[in-house]
Amino acid sequence: METASPRPLRAGIIGCGVGRSHIRGYAANGAEVVALAGLDEERCRQAQQEYSIPYVYRDYQDLLARDDLDMVSIAVPNYLHAEIALAALERGLHVCVEKPLAHTVADAERIVNAPRRPDQQLMIMFNWRFRSDSQAMKRYIDTGAAGHLYYAKAGWMRRSGIPGLGGWFTQKALSGGGPLIDLGVHMLDLSLWLLGYPKAVSVVGATYAEFGPRGRGSFGGRFATGAGGYEVEDLATAFIRLETGTTLLLEASWASFSHFKDDFYVHLYGADGGAEMNVKEYTEVDTLTFYGEVAGAPVEMKPTVKAGQAHSLGIQEFMGAIREHRPNLSPPEQGLALMQIIDGIYRSASDGREIQL
């Protein structure tokens, strides 16, 4: 006797910028995207036509009021994450939130502590975890081949890439900060995930704003500009001590006079081996090198991995957790831990001292 296949999961997407990656992810994994919502009506209408989505709303509340949705993706400015996530959770929907979890620690705590059913999913879209090279690096580390990992370096550096001068990205109350909370959060998450997510015990941070206040370092047209000022950093760096004794050096910039274009990296140093990921302008080709020793001689290994759509794989994980009634692999508690570290870095930069977490 044939068993009927489960009906497709139905999704709504709030935010039609990065939300397009979620649309493609759901489509690739057999879900039905039923509705979009966003204040940028022109952008949402374009996405509706491009992907043949039945409904589009300006107000996210109208989308959440539908009774035919299983899940919702939230891909809006950081300051709106908590408001929308809490409303979606109250509606009983499974929720996938773009990074960061929120723009403040207080809002992140509100999301994490919100009541939800045991099987109700709340996942953070840390899509870089799902890259093929990230997954290969994680498997290498988890074999124990590198031994104790005692030091790590990670960063995302741009030569010229301030998004939307005067828009929400550059207004502290709306974004929560500059490249640290925009780009650095990705690399901080990726590093901690590779290390097994140990707790951070202290941070020393510094921030700089050398380009934005002078109207320099912008992408130029990639993001809409606004009438607001420039209130955030354009480069941040931090030294983070972890409970395992490992230390992590983190850097993130939107603009710098450097060899970087739009590049990110993670370098891990172990007692028995090491691993490096170096990604130039989002490539997934030839990004990994593992370092070790054979018969007393140093060796380098260049794994070959297939490119994959990280957002689609993240959505696959989200939907799999829903279908299988299991915890997802990018839980909100880790999003809160990141916000606590980022908050500590900003406080350290402001106070000029080490912050104990």
Phi, psi and omega in degrees: 000130182284140176264130180295134178288148181296149179293154178299141172291147183246133186238150166242148182233127181251111186109122188247022172264269173300337178304335177299325177295326177290320177304310181296323179296316178295317180299319181293338183249017171080015177270160175258120173273111187271323188208152174240156172215145178177150180288334177277086188297322181297315180296319180292322177296322178297316179295321178301314181290318183296323186249009177054055180263130189298318190232147176219139182230154173275322183263124181297333179298325178294323176293314182294337181287346179296150180253013182244018181257144172261328190208161179218142172255138180246113183224065185235174176308148190306321186292346180265352185303311185295312182305313184284319180299316180296319178295319180292319178296320179297328177286351179088012182276153167285140190233129172243120184250131173297153176291154347286169181304319178202179181264354175220159176297319182300316179291323177299320178295321178300319180292311183298323184271000181294140178298139173203156180296156178303327182261009181275118186279138170226110187233143175264133180276079170269079191294334182295338175299332189265001172299149181297322180289324176298317180296320178294320179295319179297317179297320179298313180298318184291342174290342183086005184298331181274350182071203180295125178270114187253344183210144179218147173231138180209150178189162171227113187237134175240146173281316180210102185196042174284119183277121170061065177308126180084354177271194185294331180302326187257011176250117188306319184293336183264325185260330186091348180159189183259229185297337178298313182274343180270306183256316183300329180298325176298312186285328174296315178298313183298318180296311181295322177298316178297327182274358181092015178056054172291158178285145172273139181252334178199158179219148167234126184228159175216143178230153182221147176225083184258343185249307186305313181298340178263006179073024182246163175085020183271155174295327181075080174097343182291323176236146179295140176272169181220183184269356181284172181270193178247108190242007186235175178283161167245359169208138176224146175219151183208150173242120190240127175263133181252158184296340179280354186094347177290146175242148184231127175256123186238140174218148179208134178216150170265338183205138179192146171277094187205177179283347182292149171251286171211079195235147173226160186206156169221127177239127179242133182246118180243164180293334183241356181180174180216169180213140177229137168241123179232111186246117179256119176051047171070011179295154173242014182254130174055051182256346188250142169220130174251141182242139180201205184213135176230122180052039177082359181252137179291141180228154173237138179237135181244090181296146174257121179234152179275143176291149178211156179277107188298318179298318180297321178290327174295316177296323176301318177295316179301310181292324178297319179295323177296310183296321188265359178054050181229163176296144176277166186269008178222067191285158183295331180300326177288326174297322177294317179302320178296317180296325177294321177293314181298318176300318178297322178296315179296320178293321178297316179297322181288319185271342181072035182210166174288140179249126174275134181258000000 
